Amino acid sequence: MAQYLIHFAATIVLNKLCKDTVERGKVRMSIRRHPKFILIVDDNPTNLSMLSELLDEAGFQFRVAIDGESALALVERNQPELILLDVQMPGIDGFETCRRLKENSVTQSIPIIFTTAFADTESKAKGFALGAVDYIPKPFDQVEVLSRIRVHLTLKQLTESLEDQVQERTISPRLESFSCCTNCNWACCKAMVRSWT
């Protein structure tokens, strides 16, 4: 959605700068909204069933992937709010899947919670070093799973809100040099400058 808004704002700014007029109806914005969801990545049907049922009963939207490769493909098309990622899977394991997600600038901010039967400190440290935000041990405790999910979704929302505030305070002084947008309260220029940072 942000790409469409930035493109729309850039079109308006460029037209104003070129002293062109934008006639109503000539600039159209096509926005496809995807509902927020949690991605469950696990190759075990019992774990998938239990987590799916738990999230459904708690009112969360979710999608499922049965291995790391299908998870990466799904995330490339549509980013989840949070990922529950099994460590032991066929093909690329959870650690490698996490590493690839965290290397990608588009997906690196998605919180990843490992779900694992591993209880050793070395496995946990490896997951945290790769960028995971938490571990949920198997067998699952339903209350713990929901609590950890809610905590990390809240932390993600607060982080995004804080980043937006910092960006707004950083961008606003730069916009004073623009004289084209006094009628729109700098909205299109703010979007344009955000796309540059």
CYANA upper distance limits for C-alpha pairs under 8 A (distance plus 0.5 A):
  1 MET  CA      5 LEU  CA      6.90
  1 MET  CA     31 ILE  CA      6.30
  1 MET  CA     32 ARG  CA      7.24
  1 MET  CA     33 ARG  CA      7.46
  2 ALA  CA      6 ILE  CA      6.53
  3 GLN  CA      7 HIS  CA      6.55
  4 TYR  CA      8 PHE  CA      6.49
  4 TYR  CA     29 MET  CA      7.15
  4 TYR  CA     30 SER  CA      7.48
  4 TYR  CA     31 ILE  CA      7.14
  5 LEU  CA      9 ALA  CA      6.54
  5 LEU  CA     29 MET  CA      8.11
  5 LEU  CA    191 ALA  CA      8.08
  6 ILE  CA     10 ALA  CA      6.43
  6 ILE  CA    188 CYS  CA      8.44
  6 ILE  CA    191 ALA  CA      6.06
  6 ILE  CA    192 MET  CA      6.65
  6 ILE  CA    195 SER  CA      7.35
  7 HIS  CA     11 THR  CA      6.65
  8 PHE  CA     12 ILE  CA      6.96
  8 PHE  CA     27 VAL  CA      8.07
  8 PHE  CA     28 ARG  CA      8.40
  8 PHE  CA     29 MET  CA      7.12
  9 ALA  CA     13 VAL  CA      6.68
  9 ALA  CA    187 ALA  CA      8.40
  9 ALA  CA    188 CYS  CA      5.07
  9 ALA  CA    189 CYS  CA      7.67
  9 ALA  CA    191 ALA  CA      6.82
  9 ALA  CA    192 MET  CA      6.99
 10 ALA  CA     14 LEU  CA      6.49
 10 ALA  CA    188 CYS  CA      7.36
 10 ALA  CA    189 CYS  CA      8.22
 10 ALA  CA    191 ALA  CA      8.18
 10 ALA  CA    192 MET  CA      6.26
 11 THR  CA     15 ASN  CA      6.57
 12 ILE  CA     16 LYS  CA      6.61
 12 ILE  CA     22 VAL  CA      7.54
 12 ILE  CA    188 CYS  CA      7.62
 13 VAL  CA     17 LEU  CA      6.51
 13 VAL  CA    180 CYS  CA      8.07
 13 VAL  CA    181 CYS  CA      8.40
 13 VAL  CA    188 CYS  CA      6.95
 13 VAL  CA    189 CYS  CA      7.30
 14 LEU  CA     18 CYS  CA      6.61
 15 ASN  CA     19 LYS  CA      6.61
 15 ASN  CA     20 ASP  CA      5.40
 15 ASN  CA     21 THR  CA      6.90
 15 ASN  CA     22 VAL  CA      7.37
 16 LYS  CA     20 ASP  CA      6.17
 16 LYS  CA     21 THR  CA      7.22
 16 LYS  CA    180 CYS  CA      7.09
 17 LEU  CA    180 CYS  CA      7.21
 22 VAL  CA     26 LYS  CA      7.43
 22 VAL  CA     27 VAL  CA      7.61
 23 GLU  CA     27 VAL  CA      7.95
 34 HIS  CA     78 ASN  CA      8.16
 35 PRO  CA     61 GLN  CA      8.18
 36 LYS  CA     61 GLN  CA      7.29
 36 LYS  CA     80 PRO  CA      6.82
 36 LYS  CA     81 GLU  CA      6.62
 37 PHE  CA     60 PHE  CA      7.36
 37 PHE  CA     61 GLN  CA      5.16
 37 PHE  CA     62 PHE  CA      5.25
 37 PHE  CA     63 ARG  CA      7.37
 37 PHE  CA     80 PRO  CA      5.68
 37 PHE  CA     81 GLU  CA      6.25
 37 PHE  CA     82 LEU  CA      7.89
 38 ILE  CA     60 PHE  CA      7.83
 38 ILE  CA     61 GLN  CA      6.83
 38 ILE  CA     62 PHE  CA      5.04
 38 ILE  CA     63 ARG  CA      6.87
 38 ILE  CA     80 PRO  CA      5.90
 38 ILE  CA     81 GLU  CA      6.18
 38 ILE  CA     82 LEU  CA      5.54
 38 ILE  CA     83 ILE  CA      6.29
 38 ILE  CA     84 LEU  CA      7.95
 39 LEU  CA     62 PHE  CA      6.14
 39 LEU  CA     63 ARG  CA      5.46
 39 LEU  CA     64 VAL  CA      6.26
 39 LEU  CA     65 ALA  CA      7.84
 39 LEU  CA     71 ALA  CA      8.47
 39 LEU  CA     80 PRO  CA      6.49
 39 LEU  CA     81 GLU  CA      8.39
 39 LEU  CA     82 LEU  CA      6.89
 39 LEU  CA     83 ILE  CA      5.23
 39 LEU  CA     84 LEU  CA      6.64
 40 ILE  CA     48 LEU  CA      7.68
 40 ILE  CA     51 LEU  CA      8.13
 40 ILE  CA     52 SER  CA      8.36
 40 ILE  CA     62 PHE  CA      7.62
 40 ILE  CA     63 ARG  CA      6.71
 40 ILE  CA     64 VAL  CA      5.35
 40 ILE  CA     65 ALA  CA      6.74
 40 ILE  CA     83 ILE  CA      6.54
 40 ILE  CA     84 LEU  CA      5.35
 40 ILE  CA     85 LEU  CA      6.79
 41 VAL  CA     48 LEU  CA      8.37
 41 VAL  CA     64 VAL  CA      6.45
 41 VAL  CA     65 ALA  CA      5.27
 41 VAL  CA     66 ILE  CA      6.14
 41 VAL  CA     67 ASP  CA      6.75
 41 VAL  CA     68 GLY  CA      7.65
 41 VAL  CA     71 ALA  CA      7.09
 41 VAL  CA     83 ILE  CA      7.89
 41 VAL  CA     84 LEU  CA      6.55
 41 VAL  CA     85 LEU  CA      5.35
 41 VAL  CA     86 ASP  CA      6.47
 42 ASP  CA     47 ASN  CA      7.50
 42 ASP  CA     48 LEU  CA      6.78
 42 ASP  CA     64 VAL  CA      8.37
 42 ASP  CA     65 ALA  CA      7.10
 42 ASP  CA     66 ILE  CA      5.57
 42 ASP  CA     67 ASP  CA      6.75
 42 ASP  CA     85 LEU  CA      7.03
 42 ASP  CA     86 ASP  CA      5.66
 42 ASP  CA     89 MET  CA      7.46
 43 ASP  CA     48 LEU  CA      8.11
 43 ASP  CA     65 ALA  CA      8.34
 43 ASP  CA     66 ILE  CA      5.03
 43 ASP  CA     67 ASP  CA      6.46
 43 ASP  CA     86 ASP  CA      8.36
 43 ASP  CA     89 MET  CA      6.51
 43 ASP  CA     90 PRO  CA      8.11
 44 ASN  CA     48 LEU  CA      6.75
 44 ASN  CA     66 ILE  CA      8.23
 45 PRO  CA     49 SER  CA      6.47
 46 THR  CA     50 MET  CA      6.65
 47 ASN  CA     51 LEU  CA      6.55
 48 LEU  CA     52 SER  CA      6.32
 48 LEU  CA     64 VAL  CA      8.04
 49 SER  CA     53 GLU  CA      6.52
 50 MET  CA     54 LEU  CA      6.63
 51 LEU  CA     55 LEU  CA      6.58
 52 SER  CA     56 ASP  CA      6.49
 52 SER  CA     62 PHE  CA      7.79
 53 GLU  CA     57 GLU  CA      6.59
 54 LEU  CA     58 ALA  CA      6.74
 54 LEU  CA    142 GLN  CA      7.65
 55 LEU  CA     59 GLY  CA      6.76
 55 LEU  CA     60 PHE  CA      5.67
 55 LEU  CA     61 GLN  CA      7.75
 55 LEU  CA     62 PHE  CA      7.72
 55 LEU  CA    146 LEU  CA      8.33
 56 ASP  CA     60 PHE  CA      6.05
 56 ASP  CA     61 GLN  CA      7.32
 56 ASP  CA     62 PHE  CA      8.23
 58 ALA  CA    146 LEU  CA      8.46
 64 VAL  CA     71 ALA  CA      8.49
 65 ALA  CA     70 SER  CA      6.31
 65 ALA  CA     71 ALA  CA      5.74
 65 ALA  CA     74 LEU  CA      8.38
 66 ILE  CA     70 SER  CA      7.37
 66 ILE  CA     71 ALA  CA      7.96
 67 ASP  CA     71 ALA  CA      6.77
 67 ASP  CA     89 MET  CA      6.68
 67 ASP  CA     90 PRO  CA      7.17
 67 ASP  CA     91 GLY  CA      7.64
 67 ASP  CA     92 ILE  CA      7.92
 67 ASP  CA     93 ASP  CA      8.28
 68 GLY  CA     72 LEU  CA      6.68
 68 GLY  CA     89 MET  CA      7.90
 68 GLY  CA     91 GLY  CA      7.62
 68 GLY  CA     92 ILE  CA      6.06
 68 GLY  CA     93 ASP  CA      6.81
 68 GLY  CA     94 GLY  CA      7.05
 68 GLY  CA     97 THR  CA      5.94
 69 GLU  CA     73 ALA  CA      6.82
 69 GLU  CA     91 GLY  CA      8.11
 69 GLU  CA     92 ILE  CA      7.34
 69 GLU  CA     97 THR  CA      8.08
 70 SER  CA     74 LEU  CA      6.61
 71 ALA  CA     75 VAL  CA      6.58
 72 LEU  CA     76 GLU  CA      6.62
 72 LEU  CA     97 THR  CA      7.71
 72 LEU  CA    101 LEU  CA      7.94
 73 ALA  CA     77 ARG  CA      7.17
 74 LEU  CA     78 ASN  CA      6.73
 74 LEU  CA     79 GLN  CA      8.24
 75 VAL  CA     79 GLN  CA      5.35
 75 VAL  CA     80 PRO  CA      7.26
 75 VAL  CA    107 THR  CA      8.25
 79 GLN  CA    107 THR  CA      7.75
 79 GLN  CA    110 ILE  CA      8.43
 80 PRO  CA    110 ILE  CA      7.70
 81 GLU  CA    110 ILE  CA      6.75
 81 GLU  CA    111 PRO  CA      7.81
 81 GLU  CA    153 LEU  CA      7.70
 82 LEU  CA    110 ILE  CA      6.20
 82 LEU  CA    111 PRO  CA      5.53
 82 LEU  CA    112 ILE  CA      6.54
 82 LEU  CA    113 ILE  CA      8.25
 82 LEU  CA    149 ILE  CA      8.40
 82 LEU  CA    152 HIS  CA      8.45
 82 LEU  CA    153 LEU  CA      7.58
 83 ILE  CA    110 ILE  CA      7.71
 83 ILE  CA    111 PRO  CA      6.80
 83 ILE  CA    112 ILE  CA      5.27
 83 ILE  CA    113 ILE  CA      6.65
 84 LEU  CA    112 ILE  CA      6.59
 84 LEU  CA    113 ILE  CA      5.49
 84 LEU  CA    114 PHE  CA      6.40
 84 LEU  CA    115 THR  CA      6.96
 85 LEU  CA     94 GLY  CA      6.60
 85 LEU  CA    112 ILE  CA      7.24
 85 LEU  CA    113 ILE  CA      6.56
 85 LEU  CA    114 PHE  CA      5.28
 85 LEU  CA    115 THR  CA      6.19
 86 ASP  CA     93 ASP  CA      8.37
 86 ASP  CA     94 GLY  CA      6.10
 86 ASP  CA    114 PHE  CA      6.19
 86 ASP  CA    115 THR  CA      5.23
 86 ASP  CA    116 THR  CA      6.35
 87 VAL  CA     93 ASP  CA      6.31
 87 VAL  CA     94 GLY  CA      4.53
 87 VAL  CA     95 PHE  CA      6.69
 87 VAL  CA    114 PHE  CA      6.94
 87 VAL  CA    115 THR  CA      7.01
 87 VAL  CA    116 THR  CA      6.25
 88 GLN  CA     93 ASP  CA      6.01
 88 GLN  CA     94 GLY  CA      6.73
 88 GLN  CA    116 THR  CA      7.97
 89 MET  CA     93 ASP  CA      5.46
 89 MET  CA     94 GLY  CA      7.25
 92 ILE  CA     96 GLU  CA      6.48
 92 ILE  CA     97 THR  CA      6.99
 93 ASP  CA     97 THR  CA      6.74
 94 GLY  CA     98 CYS  CA      6.49
 94 GLY  CA    114 PHE  CA      8.16
 95 PHE  CA     99 ARG  CA      6.67
 95 PHE  CA    126 LYS  CA      8.40
 95 PHE  CA    127 GLY  CA      6.95
 95 PHE  CA    130 LEU  CA      7.77
 96 GLU  CA    100 ARG  CA      6.74
 97 THR  CA    101 LEU  CA      6.79
 98 CYS  CA    102 LYS  CA      6.61
 98 CYS  CA    112 ILE  CA      7.89
 98 CYS  CA    130 LEU  CA      7.08
 98 CYS  CA    131 GLY  CA      7.66
 98 CYS  CA    132 ALA  CA      7.74
 99 ARG  CA    103 GLU  CA      6.66
 99 ARG  CA    130 LEU  CA      6.12
 99 ARG  CA    131 GLY  CA      7.95
100 ARG  CA    104 ASN  CA      6.99
101 LEU  CA    107 THR  CA      6.03
101 LEU  CA    108 GLN  CA      6.20
102 LYS  CA    107 THR  CA      6.88
102 LYS  CA    108 GLN  CA      4.57
102 LYS  CA    109 SER  CA      7.92
102 LYS  CA    130 LEU  CA      7.84
102 LYS  CA    131 GLY  CA      7.02
103 GLU  CA    107 THR  CA      8.42
103 GLU  CA    108 GLN  CA      6.87
104 ASN  CA    108 GLN  CA      6.17
105 SER  CA    109 SER  CA      8.37
111 PRO  CA    132 ALA  CA      7.25
111 PRO  CA    133 VAL  CA      6.57
111 PRO  CA    152 HIS  CA      7.52
111 PRO  CA    156 LYS  CA      7.93
112 ILE  CA    131 GLY  CA      8.02
112 ILE  CA    132 ALA  CA      5.40
112 ILE  CA    133 VAL  CA      6.27
112 ILE  CA    134 ASP  CA      7.59
113 ILE  CA    132 ALA  CA      6.32
113 ILE  CA    133 VAL  CA      6.27
113 ILE  CA    134 ASP  CA      5.25
113 ILE  CA    135 TYR  CA      5.94
113 ILE  CA    136 ILE  CA      7.47
114 PHE  CA    127 GLY  CA      8.03
114 PHE  CA    132 ALA  CA      7.37
114 PHE  CA    134 ASP  CA      6.82
114 PHE  CA    135 TYR  CA      5.20
114 PHE  CA    136 ILE  CA      6.61
115 THR  CA    135 TYR  CA      6.39
115 THR  CA    136 ILE  CA      5.33
115 THR  CA    137 PRO  CA      6.36
115 THR  CA    138 LYS  CA      7.19
116 THR  CA    135 TYR  CA      7.80
116 THR  CA    136 ILE  CA      7.02
116 THR  CA    137 PRO  CA      5.73
116 THR  CA    138 LYS  CA      6.03
117 ALA  CA    137 PRO  CA      6.13
117 ALA  CA    138 LYS  CA      5.28
117 ALA  CA    139 PRO  CA      7.70
118 PHE  CA    123 SER  CA      7.28
118 PHE  CA    124 LYS  CA      8.48
118 PHE  CA    137 PRO  CA      7.86
119 ALA  CA    123 SER  CA      7.90
119 ALA  CA    124 LYS  CA      7.93
119 ALA  CA    137 PRO  CA      7.78
120 ASP  CA    124 LYS  CA      7.15
121 THR  CA    125 ALA  CA      6.49
122 GLU  CA    126 LYS  CA      6.64
123 SER  CA    127 GLY  CA      6.77
124 LYS  CA    128 PHE  CA      6.75
124 LYS  CA    135 TYR  CA      7.79
125 ALA  CA    129 ALA  CA      6.51
126 LYS  CA    130 LEU  CA      6.77
127 GLY  CA    131 GLY  CA      7.02
127 GLY  CA    132 ALA  CA      6.00
128 PHE  CA    132 ALA  CA      5.30
128 PHE  CA    133 VAL  CA      6.98
128 PHE  CA    134 ASP  CA      7.91
133 VAL  CA    152 HIS  CA      8.37
134 ASP  CA    148 ARG  CA      8.43
136 ILE  CA    140 PHE  CA      7.74
136 ILE  CA    144 GLU  CA      8.35
136 ILE  CA    145 VAL  CA      7.27
140 PHE  CA    144 GLU  CA      8.26
140 PHE  CA    145 VAL  CA      7.47
141 ASP  CA    145 VAL  CA      6.72
142 GLN  CA    146 LEU  CA      6.79
143 VAL  CA    147 SER  CA      6.56
144 GLU  CA    148 ARG  CA      6.57
145 VAL  CA    149 ILE  CA      6.70
146 LEU  CA    150 ARG  CA      6.61
147 SER  CA    151 VAL  CA      6.65
148 ARG  CA    152 HIS  CA      6.73
149 ILE  CA    153 LEU  CA      6.62
150 ARG  CA    154 THR  CA      6.58
151 VAL  CA    155 LEU  CA      6.68
152 HIS  CA    156 LYS  CA      6.55
153 LEU  CA    157 GLN  CA      6.75
154 THR  CA    158 LEU  CA      6.67
155 LEU  CA    159 THR  CA      6.53
156 LYS  CA    160 GLU  CA      6.64
157 GLN  CA    161 SER  CA      6.61
158 LEU  CA    162 LEU  CA      6.63
159 THR  CA    163 GLU  CA      6.62
160 GLU  CA    164 ASP  CA      6.64
161 SER  CA    165 GLN  CA      6.81
162 LEU  CA    166 VAL  CA      6.73
163 GLU  CA    167 GLN  CA      6.57
164 ASP  CA    168 GLU  CA      6.52
165 GLN  CA    169 ARG  CA      6.72
166 VAL  CA    170 THR  CA      6.61
167 GLN  CA    171 ILE  CA      6.46
167 GLN  CA    194 ARG  CA      8.27
168 GLU  CA    172 SER  CA      6.47
169 ARG  CA    173 PRO  CA      7.91
170 THR  CA    174 ARG  CA      8.07
171 ILE  CA    175 LEU  CA      7.06
171 ILE  CA    190 LYS  CA      7.40
171 ILE  CA    193 VAL  CA      7.49
171 ILE  CA    194 ARG  CA      7.92
172 SER  CA    176 GLU  CA      7.64
172 SER  CA    190 LYS  CA      7.89
175 LEU  CA    186 TRP  CA      7.76
175 LEU  CA    189 CYS  CA      7.43
175 LEU  CA    190 LYS  CA      7.60
178 PHE  CA    189 CYS  CA      8.23
181 CYS  CA    185 ASN  CA      6.87
181 CYS  CA    186 TRP  CA      5.73
181 CYS  CA    187 ALA  CA      8.29
181 CYS  CA    188 CYS  CA      8.00
181 CYS  CA    189 CYS  CA      7.70
182 THR  CA    186 TRP  CA      6.83
184 CYS  CA    188 CYS  CA      7.85
186 TRP  CA    190 LYS  CA      6.50
187 ALA  CA    191 ALA  CA      6.92
188 CYS  CA    192 MET  CA      6.73
189 CYS  CA    193 VAL  CA      6.55
190 LYS  CA    194 ARG  CA      6.59
191 ALA  CA    195 SER  CA      6.89
192 MET  CA    196 TRP  CA      7.24
193 VAL  CA    197 THR  CA      7.13
